[in-house]
């Protein structure tokens, strides 16, 4: 970048920040300063290319001059440069030729910052953009995205104000309602987020993201909340009606419809289950030795447990946990012979681990992320009173025996026993997936496990 351009950019950033601070210091834009008609005409698609294509979706000319200054060719050149991925060239032109204080110029500088430096870097120019031109609705959607990417203290609250402003100005548009739900979910206001997703579905019954995130949020509410359960079922059945899922109790974010689907599978279909059962005495001995140092078992990241759930990973997240495997060589060596499990773990789509549950723990009803994998449990330490449901059927583990189920179906676990329950948990590829299909390219439509 030429020195003169660099100096201009540094000065411009200082101006963006001053404008942004002024914008954030104010209250939510009132109707008088954010024309509903103008916002209603704005495209709020959050993807950068769409936003970059036509920012002037409002009938508002801003300051005394058009944003392109003396070079009207910028009106066509800027969107084209951004579509071609030439954001640095676009930014240089903006800084050297466009009207620096115009809302559209500032909007385009936000788009460039997002492309070149990451969405979080676009906060200040987008804030300055809507301060200069409150009716530039497209900037609101992009600014929400930028705040979600940055997430400093107060960013989510500011994003919620912006998202609600946009949604209230476009009451017939589904996407702004969905964005409100996304922000509320990040704030862990799950019931409110579910309400925003339900509002989205009233406007667009086939909105995949609203179905997926809606049921996810409702699953976070207390399992004895009957109203939440009815809401969840209604959203899930709506997803079936829209063709997203085949059964309301199987509602993963990613679904390959051609795969055979049932909650429970016969372990006899997988020869390696017999191998695990043969090795059970040695595997049990290794686990008992490990449990003399309980600190080696750590809580999982998912938030579905009411009680205490701990894990000891062997394979997953694209890696072999070498130290852990060295402490239980029989288990690790046996699992390395199960290509469907090791392949999935190395692809980042599943895990092989020891799982312990303390007495009184309840893993509330939830669905896994995809039906392209199945799950096996080898019962290791199973006290009386432990049970698992997949679909509508409850089963109990037995020590030394394998259970196989599809965790993309709704499942839950209840531990009413008096001592810890321990199983070896194995995720593995669905048997109908060919080798060349065994990769993780899952479009989960905005689903974000908590």
Secondary structure as the mmCIF struct_conf table of DSSP 4:
data_model
#
loop_
_struct_conf.conf_type_id
_struct_conf.id
_struct_conf.beg_label_comp_id
_struct_conf.beg_label_asym_id
_struct_conf.beg_label_seq_id
_struct_conf.end_label_comp_id
_struct_conf.end_label_asym_id
_struct_conf.end_label_seq_id
HELX_RH_AL_P HELX_RH_AL_P1 UNK A 3 UNK A 25
BEND BEND1 UNK A 26 UNK A 26
BEND BEND2 UNK A 28 UNK A 28
HELX_LH_PP_P HELX_LH_PP_P1 UNK A 29 UNK A 30
TURN_TY1_P TURN_TY1_P1 UNK A 31 UNK A 33
BEND BEND3 UNK A 34 UNK A 34
HELX_RH_AL_P HELX_RH_AL_P2 UNK A 36 UNK A 40
TURN_TY1_P TURN_TY1_P2 UNK A 41 UNK A 41
BEND BEND4 UNK A 47 UNK A 47
HELX_RH_AL_P HELX_RH_AL_P3 UNK A 48 UNK A 53
BEND BEND5 UNK A 58 UNK A 59
BEND BEND6 UNK A 63 UNK A 65
TURN_TY1_P TURN_TY1_P3 UNK A 67 UNK A 70
TURN_TY1_P TURN_TY1_P4 UNK A 72 UNK A 73
HELX_RH_AL_P HELX_RH_AL_P4 UNK A 74 UNK A 83
TURN_TY1_P TURN_TY1_P5 UNK A 84 UNK A 85
HELX_RH_AL_P HELX_RH_AL_P5 UNK A 87 UNK A 97
BEND BEND7 UNK A 98 UNK A 98
TURN_TY1_P TURN_TY1_P6 UNK A 100 UNK A 101
HELX_RH_AL_P HELX_RH_AL_P6 UNK A 103 UNK A 117
HELX_RH_3T_P HELX_RH_3T_P1 UNK A 119 UNK A 122
HELX_RH_AL_P HELX_RH_AL_P7 UNK A 123 UNK A 132
TURN_TY1_P TURN_TY1_P7 UNK A 134 UNK A 135
HELX_RH_AL_P HELX_RH_AL_P8 UNK A 137 UNK A 150
TURN_TY1_P TURN_TY1_P8 UNK A 153 UNK A 154
HELX_RH_AL_P HELX_RH_AL_P9 UNK A 155 UNK A 169
TURN_TY1_P TURN_TY1_P9 UNK A 171 UNK A 172
HELX_RH_AL_P HELX_RH_AL_P10 UNK A 174 UNK A 186
TURN_TY1_P TURN_TY1_P10 UNK A 187 UNK A 188
HELX_RH_AL_P HELX_RH_AL_P11 UNK A 190 UNK A 203
TURN_TY1_P TURN_TY1_P11 UNK A 205 UNK A 206
HELX_RH_AL_P HELX_RH_AL_P12 UNK A 208 UNK A 219
TURN_TY1_P TURN_TY1_P12 UNK A 220 UNK A 220
BEND BEND8 UNK A 221 UNK A 221
TURN_TY1_P TURN_TY1_P13 UNK A 223 UNK A 224
HELX_RH_AL_P HELX_RH_AL_P13 UNK A 226 UNK A 241
TURN_TY1_P TURN_TY1_P14 UNK A 242 UNK A 243
BEND BEND9 UNK A 244 UNK A 244
BEND BEND10 UNK A 246 UNK A 246
STRN STRN1 UNK A 247 UNK A 247
TURN_TY1_P TURN_TY1_P15 UNK A 248 UNK A 249
STRN STRN2 UNK A 250 UNK A 250
BEND BEND11 UNK A 253 UNK A 253
STRN STRN3 UNK A 254 UNK A 254
TURN_TY1_P TURN_TY1_P16 UNK A 257 UNK A 258
BEND BEND12 UNK A 259 UNK A 259
BEND BEND13 UNK A 263 UNK A 263
STRN STRN4 UNK A 264 UNK A 265
HELX_RH_3T_P HELX_RH_3T_P2 UNK A 267 UNK A 269
HELX_RH_AL_P HELX_RH_AL_P14 UNK A 271 UNK A 278
TURN_TY1_P TURN_TY1_P17 UNK A 279 UNK A 279
HELX_RH_AL_P HELX_RH_AL_P15 UNK A 280 UNK A 290
HELX_RH_3T_P HELX_RH_3T_P3 UNK A 291 UNK A 296
BEND BEND14 UNK A 297 UNK A 297
STRN STRN5 UNK A 298 UNK A 299
BEND BEND15 UNK A 301 UNK A 301
STRN STRN6 UNK A 305 UNK A 306
BEND BEND16 UNK A 307 UNK A 307
STRN STRN7 UNK A 309 UNK A 316
TURN_TY1_P TURN_TY1_P18 UNK A 317 UNK A 318
STRN STRN8 UNK A 319 UNK A 320
HELX_RH_AL_P HELX_RH_AL_P16 UNK A 322 UNK A 327
TURN_TY1_P TURN_TY1_P19 UNK A 328 UNK A 328
HELX_RH_AL_P HELX_RH_AL_P17 UNK A 329 UNK A 335
TURN_TY1_P TURN_TY1_P20 UNK A 336 UNK A 337
HELX_RH_AL_P HELX_RH_AL_P18 UNK A 339 UNK A 347
TURN_TY1_P TURN_TY1_P21 UNK A 348 UNK A 348
BEND BEND17 UNK A 349 UNK A 349
STRN STRN9 UNK A 351 UNK A 357
TURN_TY1_P TURN_TY1_P22 UNK A 359 UNK A 360
STRN STRN10 UNK A 362 UNK A 366
BEND BEND18 UNK A 369 UNK A 369
STRN STRN11 UNK A 370 UNK A 370
BEND BEND19 UNK A 371 UNK A 372
STRN STRN12 UNK A 373 UNK A 381
TURN_TY1_P TURN_TY1_P23 UNK A 384 UNK A 385
STRN STRN13 UNK A 386 UNK A 390
TURN_TY1_P TURN_TY1_P24 UNK A 391 UNK A 392
STRN STRN14 UNK A 393 UNK A 395
TURN_TY1_P TURN_TY1_P25 UNK A 399 UNK A 400
STRN STRN15 UNK A 402 UNK A 405
TURN_TY1_P TURN_TY1_P26 UNK A 407 UNK A 408
STRN STRN16 UNK A 409 UNK A 409
STRN STRN17 UNK A 411 UNK A 415
BEND BEND20 UNK A 417 UNK A 419
STRN STRN18 UNK A 421 UNK A 429
TURN_TY1_P TURN_TY1_P27 UNK A 431 UNK A 432
BEND BEND21 UNK A 433 UNK A 433
HELX_RH_3T_P HELX_RH_3T_P4 UNK A 435 UNK A 437
BEND BEND22 UNK A 439 UNK A 439
TURN_TY1_P TURN_TY1_P28 UNK A 445 UNK A 446
#
